[in-house]
Amino acid sequence: MTHPPLSRRHFLGGGVAAATASLDSLSRASAIRSAGEKLNIALVGVGKRSVGGVLNLPRVARENVVALCDIDEQYAGPNFEKFPGARRWSDFRRMLDKQKDIDAVVVSTPDHSHAAIAIAAMRHGKHVYCENPLARTIGEVRRMRAVARETKVATQMGNHGTYEPTFRRAIEIIQSGAIGQVTQVHTWSDRPLAFWKQSIARPAERPQTPDHLNWDLFLGPAPTRPYHPIYHPFTWRGWWDFGTGVLGDIICHTVNMAYLALDLQYPTRVSTRSEGLMAETAPKWAEMVYKFPARGERPPVTVTWYESGRKPPIALALGETLPNNGALLIGDKGRLLQTDMYGAFYKLLPTEKFSEYIPPAPTLPRARNSHQQEWIDAAKTGSSTMSNFEYAGRLTEAFLVGNVALRTGQTLEWDGETMKARNCPEAERFVHPVYRKGWSLD
């Protein structure tokens, strides 16, 4: 059985749960520019991570980059030099309080700082683009969603495949019923192989903190610990106090298409298995199984996540080679294999059945030029973004439950609305982090 395609209102708002972020209700607090004028943008986190990310993309660089903020002068140095006219800061709080010409903020820091920076920026009336995952914990994400609704600024999470015309066409194909009722989704990544280490203990040695690094600001809301180069730069991802492991790094990309096309909400049951899980670091590998309930006439969906090079059984792909990062949707009339991390490329299976398939007529809006441009346009004109904090927050919350299940060691019976595990009270400490003194989200 098929169901109606997503409307523009439904799609941009992210479904019923995101109604307050739909196109009609986003009367921006500061839609201050015409499309031809430039935004004054501040970039927070401008180290080498940003060279391949937002900072080096022409859509942002074509605006007025008026402020650069980073806790490491050396690591950020090459990117500081790209914008000699921008004011330089190490503390985002001082930047937001003192520099009054900022219209919008890009957050490209470690996961544990996302919520504090993004919420502070929204409270100052700034539009916010935040890399994924939206935050380190479910409680932080929920707070970001609430503040975005309250402030009505333009928001976007950096799962940038969302803007691709082919991504949106795939949504239309799935929604049209071409592969039938989907009951299984498999999604995977080869990380952290060759990227960072996991399943390791805290180092005992205490090297001197480099002069170019403000270690206290790197820690931000995280518990105090001595400096060590094993945490910074970039290798923070596998440490629970700073990152979300492979799951947080990748799943908001690889499962995005399936989650949006199938109008999934929150899982009701999440189980995991892993090897080498440590108290402070993510495991060598993990697999997670999410059970999503039926939605009206659409059946329940099981989403299975694999990492560290593990993949679903090859037979499920009907003879196709599985990419290193991707997803596979299994319907009762066919399958869709997402062949890249971001959802820009896919194949309909079996190939012989779909060799002459013609996609349905477009029903969804197409973004202009890039994911970042969609956010820039929204900040200027009051339009909406596809991966706004309401939709992106729900997506992030839904799958961060896997890390909660992993760390508690239990299969969780999950209530997404209340953010509670019905059968596991100890999950609470992984949902709502305790910030160290001097830091809060208010």
Order of alpha helices (4+ residues) and beta strands (2+ residues): alpha-beta-alpha-beta-alpha-beta-alpha-beta-alpha-beta-alpha-beta-alpha-beta-alpha-alpha-alpha-beta-beta-beta-beta-beta-beta-alpha-alpha-beta-beta-alpha
